[in-house]
Amino acid sequence: MEKETLVKDLHFILDCIQNYDQLSEQTKEQITQDTVEYTRDNLNPGWLEYRKSVSDDFTIVEWSDGGDSFYDLNNERYYDFLGGYGIFTAGHRNPEILEPVLKQLERQPMNSQELLEPLRGYLAKIMAEITPGDLNNIFLTSGGAEAVEMSLKLSRLSSGKNWFISAVNAFHGKSYGALSVTGKDIYRKPYLPLIQQVQHVEYGNAAAVAAAIENLIKVGESVAAVILEPIQGEAGVIIPPEGYLKEVRAICDKYEVLLIIDEIQTGMGRTGTLWRCEAEEIVPDIMVFGKSFGGGICPATGIIFKQKLLVNEMVEDPCLLGSPTFAGNPLSSVASLATIRYMLKNDIPQMCKEKGEYILEKLMFLKAKYSEILVDVRGVGLLIAMEFAHPEEGYFTAKELFIRHFLTAGTLNNSKTIRIEPPAVISYEAIEALLHNLDEVFEMIRIKENK
Ligand SMILES: Cc1ncc(COP(=O)(O)O)c(C=O)c1O
């Protein structure tokens, strides 16, 4: 394509951004058509099929958001009961987060990379204050899998040991290290061999963790860390038995193995406490955080770890663990600082707890009413799952809800499960409307299947 045409095309979309609320019908149509065409030709045609799980209607393109909702190009409102898979705990475009971020954007969005970065310092300090026990030092990253990579590398670096124990069905991301400790066959198989020194054990079974460590030690191997989600999110919101994590903590102490807890999805208030570790009364050696840490405005993730893991080599060369260009950039740091302020000031964990309990109680009624369709509902805070007798019923439900302007979706590792993971600021009216629509959709399924 001619350079002039390319520049003209760039003008088109950038002018749309500049005048985002004054688009003509023709321009909206153009954006929609272009989006479908470019997704098919230059991203992956698979996305068009994949998105069908939510909608057959390719004319719907998302364009703006705010509070508990997002809006399409025609300014049609959709209630967000998926919450960006957990990134929107503080809501969409929360003004208390957005405003400081915009100020930072005006002044200095990215830094020189060479000097000390003040915001990173404040963020490190507040994280040491608000995380459990003696977790003290942070290392920032931009993506969840990247943070998990750092937790694995740090474990090996500071312990000098090799193996990792992880759980079947765990989800820790899809980069090589993170995928190695992820526990779902379809994501792992095409990339084998991954990190070889990983043993997956049954989730929720502390004795299995002890046995794996003991056996490895018996045959002369060394175990660096156990990595677990405190609730398995992508596996379908699997809540382990009470005391499981405490037992695993004791096992790790006994064998001098580090404990990594991946709070990327469960943390930042989502499960009714700021961190799920608090409710479980454990202090991991390394805690991984992400998703809503950037307030739904900037990508921001990282790890926080005990000071004893900061070995001399890391102090001598602070780039040894990693030196990601964009990690802890000023924009992301401001977003995280403002998110933490918002969460503390407004007791967002409590809000998640109360609304979560409300939804769960109502879902229990629906489960009793439609027991042949809905086989289980479970959750903690606003991390809730509905499990269906058959995956098709789950897909049908998500699709029907979307037609009625409620976004939900399945979980990555469990196709029978639909998650409900809305922003903490979701209104009770929206919750009532969702429940009412769920009731109607289940009735449709019952009629359809003659149940
Ligand atoms: C517990 C957990 N760990 C890691 C990840 C990976 O995060 P990202 O998608 O940002 O790489 C996820 C994403 O869903 C997650 O839920």
The ligand as a Tripos MOL2 file, in Angstrom:
@<TRIPOS>MOLECULE
LIG
   16    16     1     0     0
SMALL
NO_CHARGES

@<TRIPOS>ATOM
      1 C1         -3.8000  -17.0750   38.8940 C.3       1 LIG1
      2 C2         -3.2790  -16.5440   37.6000 C.ar      1 LIG1
      3 N1         -1.9510  -16.5040   37.3920 N.ar      1 LIG1
      4 C3         -1.4360  -16.0320   36.2530 C.ar      1 LIG1
      5 C4         -2.2440  -15.5550   35.2430 C.ar      1 LIG1
      6 C5         -1.6290  -15.0370   33.9750 C.3       1 LIG1
      7 O1         -1.7610  -13.6680   33.9020 O.3       1 LIG1
      8 P1         -1.5600  -12.9060   32.4830 P.3       1 LIG1
      9 O2         -2.7420  -13.3130   31.6440 O.co2     1 LIG1
     10 O3         -1.5880  -11.4510   32.8500 O.co2     1 LIG1
     11 O4         -0.2720  -13.3540   31.9280 O.co2     1 LIG1
     12 C6         -3.6300  -15.5690   35.4120 C.ar      1 LIG1
     13 C7         -4.5330  -15.1000   34.3470 C.2       1 LIG1
     14 O5         -5.6970  -15.4040   34.2940 O.2       1 LIG1
     15 C8         -4.1590  -16.0770   36.6200 C.ar      1 LIG1
     16 O6         -5.4800  -16.1310   36.8380 O.3       1 LIG1
@<TRIPOS>BOND
     1     1     2 1
     2     2     3 ar
     3     2    15 ar
     4     3     4 ar
     5     4     5 ar
     6     5     6 1
     7     5    12 ar
     8     6     7 1
     9     7     8 1
    10     8     9 2
    11     8    10 1
    12     8    11 1
    13    12    13 1
    14    12    15 ar
    15    13    14 2
    16    15    16 1
@<TRIPOS>SUBSTRUCTURE
     1 LIG1         1 GROUP 0 **** ****
